[in-house]
């Protein structure tokens, strides 16, 4: 008979594979919706451009005149509502398949836990009637928390468009920058939909499993929390792994959680068949397994500050399990923050010590030296400027000549710096650097300036990274941008977004990590396709 742990791993993989297929379909549907919204935004951008060409002042009041903004909002809300209906169908189908699979999986796992039966004995497993599980699929009914969440997607998207347009116009942003803000805001709706889908499908699976075990409580005495232990598993799930729970307890994992239940069965002797070898499962607790990991893996899972607290004996892994209650969704366990465990003052001390390279801290990633005689003067000067501006809350731009002298500088807002054509012309053959307070890599707008101005190098610095693209040997211009660079960027942008969203859905990346990687990975692929030098440095 197959090992119960191998069976559980196979079940989890089957479940996640089905859910991933559903996620792919949802990403594709949302991509199609975004293309239609982008077309509508393009028409709106044209209205703004035409009005400005006629000398009209584009203000929030102008947006609200003649139903301009309201019409766009209605179109966006309709598109997202259509996507929400598609997502509802995907979730319903996923829940139904998960509930059906849970019954069969529960029986198989219980059989593996019991071990081979005595000769002539057959395990009698009670299957739940369909009506005992319908509520697990019917959670999409009117007024339910899940239906409420899906119904909120359309109005939230409409509000995001309104906010971005009014704020963008009020601060003088160009239409491209406004469209980028809208795109980023609407991307959150897809992440929410994917989170809802995975969370509710897995919730249905786990609850159907628990009810199946409870219906067979003459055989099953409880269940063990089983986490898919890896460096991607959160500290809370590491701590819960191997813990025993009664049959009336639910597995209250965090959103997108992948943990499952292992049934704890009676022995054949307890069932009235003595003499059968003992096969009761034993699972080593997560905290004990975690303590045996190499220090580098512990640090990767906990992060620098929590790892420092763990190594100093200030916290245990069990301390990092935070259980909360939501009136709509019930209880949920998640990873606790240091502030929640130790308080604000001690948490701040640990964070500061790790950033300074103290106990539990680490060294920054290896990279080229921050200076040196081999570095061109302009790049050396750019690095010095970048150290001054990388933590600033608003953007600052500096252009340097080959000798490293500043030939142009300009200040901007939180998201961009407005340059006119005369200013761009002054940048020719310079090394241009600026900071991105939002933490993103180079933008398409950055590269448009670089190609029009034929810059030697375009750079952007954040609190953690520098992003650098070098002018190709044959130079670059607006034609290169329009015919080659921009089309490649848009193509790879969509592909990378889809891959990262699926990685988030699979639990391989956090939403924050995916957002930070999106533009960088896009430029990596564009650079490979076009033969342009691009790199990221600390």
Secondary structure in CASP SS format (residue, H / E / C, confidence):
PFRMAT SS
TARGET T0000
AUTHOR 0000-0000-0000
METHOD secondary structure of the structure
MODEL  1
X C 1.00
X C 1.00
X C 1.00
X H 1.00
X H 1.00
X H 1.00
X H 1.00
X H 1.00
X H 1.00
X H 1.00
X H 1.00
X H 1.00
X H 1.00
X H 1.00
X H 1.00
X H 1.00
X H 1.00
X H 1.00
X H 1.00
X H 1.00
X H 1.00
X H 1.00
X H 1.00
X H 1.00
X H 1.00
X H 1.00
X H 1.00
X H 1.00
X H 1.00
X H 1.00
X H 1.00
X H 1.00
X H 1.00
X H 1.00
X H 1.00
X H 1.00
X H 1.00
X H 1.00
X H 1.00
X H 1.00
X H 1.00
X H 1.00
X H 1.00
X H 1.00
X H 1.00
X H 1.00
X H 1.00
X H 1.00
X H 1.00
X H 1.00
X H 1.00
X H 1.00
X H 1.00
X C 1.00
X C 1.00
X C 1.00
X C 1.00
X C 1.00
X C 1.00
X H 1.00
X H 1.00
X H 1.00
X H 1.00
X H 1.00
X H 1.00
X H 1.00
X H 1.00
X H 1.00
X H 1.00
X H 1.00
X H 1.00
X H 1.00
X H 1.00
X H 1.00
X H 1.00
X H 1.00
X H 1.00
X H 1.00
X H 1.00
X H 1.00
X H 1.00
X H 1.00
X H 1.00
X H 1.00
X H 1.00
X H 1.00
X H 1.00
X H 1.00
X H 1.00
X H 1.00
X H 1.00
X H 1.00
X H 1.00
X H 1.00
X H 1.00
X H 1.00
X H 1.00
X H 1.00
X H 1.00
X H 1.00
X H 1.00
X H 1.00
X H 1.00
X H 1.00
X H 1.00
X H 1.00
X H 1.00
X H 1.00
X H 1.00
X H 1.00
X H 1.00
X H 1.00
X H 1.00
X H 1.00
X C 1.00
X C 1.00
X C 1.00
X C 1.00
X C 1.00
X C 1.00
X C 1.00
X C 1.00
X C 1.00
X C 1.00
X C 1.00
X C 1.00
X C 1.00
X C 1.00
X C 1.00
X H 1.00
X H 1.00
X H 1.00
X C 1.00
X H 1.00
X H 1.00
X H 1.00
X H 1.00
X H 1.00
X H 1.00
X H 1.00
X C 1.00
X C 1.00
X C 1.00
X C 1.00
X H 1.00
X H 1.00
X H 1.00
X H 1.00
X H 1.00
X H 1.00
X H 1.00
X H 1.00
X H 1.00
X H 1.00
X H 1.00
X H 1.00
X H 1.00
X H 1.00
X H 1.00
X H 1.00
X H 1.00
X H 1.00
X H 1.00
X H 1.00
X H 1.00
X H 1.00
X H 1.00
X H 1.00
X H 1.00
X H 1.00
X C 1.00
X C 1.00
X C 1.00
X C 1.00
X H 1.00
X H 1.00
X H 1.00
X H 1.00
X H 1.00
X H 1.00
X H 1.00
X H 1.00
X H 1.00
X H 1.00
X H 1.00
X H 1.00
X H 1.00
X H 1.00
X H 1.00
X H 1.00
X H 1.00
X H 1.00
X H 1.00
X H 1.00
X H 1.00
X H 1.00
X H 1.00
X H 1.00
X H 1.00
X H 1.00
X H 1.00
X H 1.00
X H 1.00
X H 1.00
X H 1.00
X H 1.00
X H 1.00
X H 1.00
X H 1.00
X H 1.00
X H 1.00
X H 1.00
X H 1.00
X H 1.00
X H 1.00
X C 1.00
X C 1.00
X C 1.00
X C 1.00
X E 1.00
X E 1.00
X E 1.00
X E 1.00
X E 1.00
X E 1.00
X E 1.00
X C 1.00
X C 1.00
X C 1.00
X C 1.00
X C 1.00
X C 1.00
X C 1.00
X C 1.00
X H 1.00
X H 1.00
X H 1.00
X H 1.00
X H 1.00
X H 1.00
X C 1.00
X C 1.00
X C 1.00
X E 1.00
X E 1.00
X C 1.00
X C 1.00
X C 1.00
X C 1.00
X C 1.00
X C 1.00
X C 1.00
X C 1.00
X C 1.00
X C 1.00
X C 1.00
X C 1.00
X C 1.00
X C 1.00
X E 1.00
X E 1.00
X E 1.00
X E 1.00
X E 1.00
X E 1.00
X C 1.00
X C 1.00
X C 1.00
X C 1.00
X C 1.00
X C 1.00
X C 1.00
X C 1.00
X C 1.00
X C 1.00
X C 1.00
X C 1.00
X C 1.00
X C 1.00
X C 1.00
X C 1.00
X C 1.00
X C 1.00
X C 1.00
X C 1.00
X H 1.00
X H 1.00
X H 1.00
X H 1.00
X H 1.00
X H 1.00
X C 1.00
X C 1.00
X C 1.00
X H 1.00
X H 1.00
X H 1.00
X H 1.00
X H 1.00
X H 1.00
X H 1.00
X H 1.00
X C 1.00
X H 1.00
X H 1.00
X H 1.00
X H 1.00
X H 1.00
X H 1.00
X H 1.00
X H 1.00
X C 1.00
X C 1.00
X C 1.00
X C 1.00
X C 1.00
X H 1.00
X H 1.00
X H 1.00
X H 1.00
X E 1.00
X E 1.00
X E 1.00
X E 1.00
X E 1.00
X E 1.00
X C 1.00
X C 1.00
X C 1.00
X E 1.00
X E 1.00
X E 1.00
X E 1.00
X E 1.00
X E 1.00
X C 1.00
X C 1.00
X H 1.00
X H 1.00
X H 1.00
X H 1.00
X H 1.00
X C 1.00
X H 1.00
X H 1.00
X H 1.00
X H 1.00
X H 1.00
X H 1.00
X H 1.00
X H 1.00
X H 1.00
X H 1.00
X H 1.00
X H 1.00
X C 1.00
X C 1.00
X C 1.00
X C 1.00
X C 1.00
X C 1.00
X C 1.00
X C 1.00
X C 1.00
X C 1.00
X C 1.00
X C 1.00
X C 1.00
X C 1.00
X C 1.00
X C 1.00
X C 1.00
X C 1.00
X C 1.00
X C 1.00
X C 1.00
X H 1.00
X H 1.00
X H 1.00
X H 1.00
X H 1.00
X H 1.00
X H 1.00
X H 1.00
X H 1.00
X H 1.00
X H 1.00
X H 1.00
X H 1.00
X C 1.00
X C 1.00
X C 1.00
X C 1.00
X C 1.00
X C 1.00
X E 1.00
X E 1.00
X E 1.00
X E 1.00
X E 1.00
X C 1.00
X C 1.00
X C 1.00
X C 1.00
X C 1.00
X E 1.00
X E 1.00
X E 1.00
X E 1.00
X E 1.00
X E 1.00
X C 1.00
X C 1.00
X C 1.00
X C 1.00
X C 1.00
X C 1.00
X C 1.00
X C 1.00
X C 1.00
X H 1.00
X H 1.00
X H 1.00
X H 1.00
X H 1.00
X C 1.00
X C 1.00
X C 1.00
X C 1.00
X C 1.00
X E 1.00
X E 1.00
X E 1.00
X E 1.00
X E 1.00
X C 1.00
X C 1.00
X C 1.00
X C 1.00
X C 1.00
X C 1.00
X C 1.00
X C 1.00
X H 1.00
X H 1.00
X H 1.00
X H 1.00
X H 1.00
X H 1.00
X H 1.00
X H 1.00
X H 1.00
X C 1.00
X C 1.00
X C 1.00
X C 1.00
X E 1.00
X E 1.00
X E 1.00
X E 1.00
X E 1.00
X C 1.00
X C 1.00
X C 1.00
X C 1.00
X E 1.00
X E 1.00
X E 1.00
X E 1.00
X E 1.00
X C 1.00
X C 1.00
X C 1.00
X C 1.00
X C 1.00
X C 1.00
X C 1.00
X H 1.00
X H 1.00
X H 1.00
X H 1.00
X H 1.00
X H 1.00
X H 1.00
X H 1.00
X H 1.00
X H 1.00
X H 1.00
X H 1.00
X H 1.00
X H 1.00
X H 1.00
X H 1.00
X H 1.00
X H 1.00
X H 1.00
X H 1.00
X H 1.00
X H 1.00
X H 1.00
X H 1.00
X H 1.00
X H 1.00
X H 1.00
X H 1.00
X C 1.00
X C 1.00
X C 1.00
X C 1.00
X C 1.00
X H 1.00
X H 1.00
X H 1.00
X H 1.00
X H 1.00
X H 1.00
X H 1.00
X H 1.00
X H 1.00
X H 1.00
X H 1.00
X H 1.00
X H 1.00
X H 1.00
X H 1.00
X H 1.00
X H 1.00
X H 1.00
X H 1.00
X H 1.00
X C 1.00
X C 1.00
X C 1.00
X E 1.00
X E 1.00
X E 1.00
X E 1.00
X C 1.00
END
